[in-house]
Amino acid sequence: MHRRTKEVAIPQKVREAVEKRDNHRCIFCGSPNARGEAHIINRSQGGLGVEQNLVTVCPKCHFQMDNGQASKLFKEKAVNYVKSIYKDWDEKDFIYNKWK
């Protein structure tokens, strides 16, 4: 497996920790039909599969976050949410850097 692929993947342990942190509910609509698998910084942009870059979302909100007309608003809300938990959250800390 390529190193970048491994870094942006979400380990089961991390996904479970994100779901626990988010009370097993979608951070957007509150649905219990949610998983801790939505990257704030997309995998395609090198977003790491770490707790600080993930949120728990339902399938409908996940689609909207990634593809919908309101994706910018969803991303903004997700960033504000994680910043409320991780006070020193900085986007550049969660992007894959092959030189690290």
Buried (B, 14 or more C-beta within 10 A) or exposed (E): EEEBEEBBEBEEEBBEBBBEBBEBBBBBEEBEEBBBBBBBBBBEEBBBBBBBBBBBBBEBBBBBBBEBEEEEEBBEBBBEBBEEEEEEBEBEBBBBEEEE
